[in-house]
Amino acid sequence: MNRQFTVKCQPSLANARNAAASLNTLRVAIFAAIADILNANRAIRPSFSGSLGVKITVESISNRALRLAGLSKLAILLFFLSAGALAQSSSAVQPAASRTKDSPIKTLDELRTSITEKLARPEVRRGQIGIKIVSLDTGSVIFEQNAEKYFMPASNMKNFTIAAALEKLTPDFEFVTSVYATAPPDNDGIVEGPVRVMGRGDVSISYSFFDGDYFKGIDRLADAVAAAGIKRIEGDLIGDETYFTGDAKPGGWEWDDLQFYYGAEVSSLPINDNAVAINVAPGPLGYGCTVRLTPPNLIFRVINKCITTPAGSKQTLRIVKELDRNIIEINGDMPFRGGAFNGFVSITHPAEMFTALLKQRLEAKGITVAGRPVAVNSKDMLPDGLSVEIAKIESPPLSVIAAKTLKPSQNMYTETILRVLGEKIGRNAAAIGGEAAAASEKTSQELGSFVVKSFLREIGIEDDAIIQYDGSGLSRHNLVTPAALVRLYAYMGTQSKFASVWLDSLTIGGVDGTLRNRFAGTRAAANIRGKTGTINQVSALSGYVTSASGERFAFSMLVNGVAESRTRVGLIDEVVVELANFGESDKQ
């Protein structure tokens, strides 16, 4: 005779973390209860059904055992009944902890629960996390937490600057660099007096646009001068960087950042990302290290105190650049036959490097420059009459430069674009209500920030949703809300007439830019497009991702005050992968 008792228990959300352990406890308790009431000739064959259901089959039980089993059955049922009542006290949602790593999340409740659990982890409890996710297909809010609170955005600030530039300057905008003289060259190709090279923020005069070649960018301008028939310049080669007004270093940048390439100062006459490459390698044992700058040293002074020590010794190399002078001091030791150091150091007064390099390249093409290369950042210092344009070059369109800015997260490019935005759009008296006097008193950066704020207001972002101290996000004084970033992404992705250009400028997960080493092997790879942000104790990611069911999401996630970068980035990436997997079918 077979008797079968079947009881099912499903855990509540409150018991989710203990569900697996509770199942084992229940199984042990049931077996123990049955063992106490059955006699020696019984046989037990358990089987289990359902995710947490328990199915017990008892065979060949004597009548006496069955009477005892009836009492025990009541106790067991009461035990399960209490568990079932607890389960009904809240909606039953399978917890993330009980799913396999790749198991799909199919319902919105499951998705929200899973994200909430991730944000509550002990390792991020002392930090602040802001997140907002919206569906671009329905407009509904999928998830949000602290979405209207302020967070340091790091390089997510670049989103606002570049979006405003694309909208106001348009993707076809080109940056022009001109060469002026008092008159065209004479029949012998001679230009009397000095020439003025006026920069207007063309960041493409750089190795970054020419496969690492430090000279091709400046050679374009040298070739344009040669094409104008110029063979000799009788005066100085003046680098005019007066197009921008205000400080070359944005307010709020930390001193520690200023000597590195990512803290390079801004100039309207930029050259090679306003930084020089530096290579330091061990020399002969007991002698000084070797130092090489690229381009070759034109305006830098190098103080080399680095010594080559025995092989296997500890490397103590230290490289310091003075804040306002192109002086690099190298100290410490490098082990003999050890590896070299390669890095970048920022340039003070980039226009000086520009004119020095241009003079060198002109002379390499047979054009003599009788005077000196100099740089001028005040209109009062410019000679009169240098107003005849004799040569010029144009940059690639802004659409190309935008991608070269956002994908690698280039700070100096963003700051330059912000100032061009201020000069081309913001200084127009009509843009600030006809107050020409007020416009004349503002710096290029202030005017650029004004244009950004005006654009954001046009697309429905409140003025106080963003506090802007720079264009790139390197300043720790910047504050934004996740909601503002999501609104920007929603507009640029669905309403802007330049949506495709915007999308092409963003970094792609597992493919390029700052996301090239993230999301490999997940559904987010080659799916998520967005902009990262990283400064000390801050990580951010805003962008677009398409779910497994085809739904398009715009999201922003800002993590502040969590010390470990790996923890911050890991949390963000888990949420993005979960969005990419959302709605996935069990059938592969």
C-alpha angles and dihedrals in degrees: 000000000000125000119186127198117189123186127168127199125185119194123238124231089256090058095041097110092050097042098103093045092047091053092057091047092051092049092051092047093051094049091048093051093050092045091057094057104038123087128227097274095058123109123205126202114178124195130177130219134182128018093290100358118122122210120189123190119192120193134192097008117171121234092252090050090050092054090052090043089057090061091044091047089058091052092048093048091050089051092052092042091059090050091049092050090052090050091055093054089085137015113284112242123167106242122234089240092065095049124087116250094259099034112127127250106220107173132058091234090056091049093050092046092050094049091046091053092050092051090052097056116133094237092064099035095108094050132076121245127191122185140166129177125184133179112241089200098055103015091231124139109248097185139344138175124173087348094153096044125102121258135172102253101195107194092352083087086074089070092070095044097048095041090053091047093052091048098044104031093031125226092273094060115126129201113229128209114193137193115213134190136169089256140355118275116280125242090281092054094252122144112204115222128354129331126221123220108202117198124201100186104286102167091177091083085094145102087245089073096043106051094268097312108141095198108043094079095053090039089065089064093043089052091051090053090049091047088057088065095251115154102162137023112201098197142038126310102236121200106209112202097163094112089091122056127201134037121340089220117058117239116262098031113135121240091235089064099048099079094053129080092251089058095048115146123248125253134168086226102052124177130192094343089307090278139097126222114240127200121189118184135170116265130199114325111280094012134098124286119254119249126197127182124198120239089035114266109287105149105005128100113209121202105196115195096151115126129203109235132190118297113273095027121128119274113232100171116163125183120191129177120198112246100236103020134062093242121128121193118197119197138169137044137300122197117245112264090005126136124288127243119236124187146122132263124199122246123235110218097005091194088070089058090045095056094040091053093043091053089051093050094045091053090048086059093050098262113132120218108196096187136055131276108250138166128222126193098173125068090217089067096054119102115243124256101028093132106113110102109222100168141003144173131206128216127235111274120285089252089068094043091049090059091045087053104044102036096058092026096238110194100191093050091053093049090049093050090049090056093046087052088054094049098042098040111009099050090058103107092222090060091064099040098275096298098139093168092055091049092053091056096052125090123237090254093051092050091047091052089049091055091049092051091047091052092048090051089053092057095047104267113136119238094241093051090084130039107192125199096159140359100247107046099243090121114088089212093074115107129185138162124240087231091060092052093049091049089052092050092046091052096044092046100046111016109030117097086219095055095125092051090049092050092049091053094059125093117254122226113253091358116070149344122017091339096053093105097043134084096017112163094015134103087252092066111108085001109076115072119183152102126285128209129201134171129138109311092354131100127169140174128182126173150091131304131174119221126229089259092053099257115144118225132192113201145168127197122182122184118191131177099019107127101207114074091201090056093049095047093042092055093049093047093050091055092048092049089049090054090049091051095044114125093014116160122235087232110083 
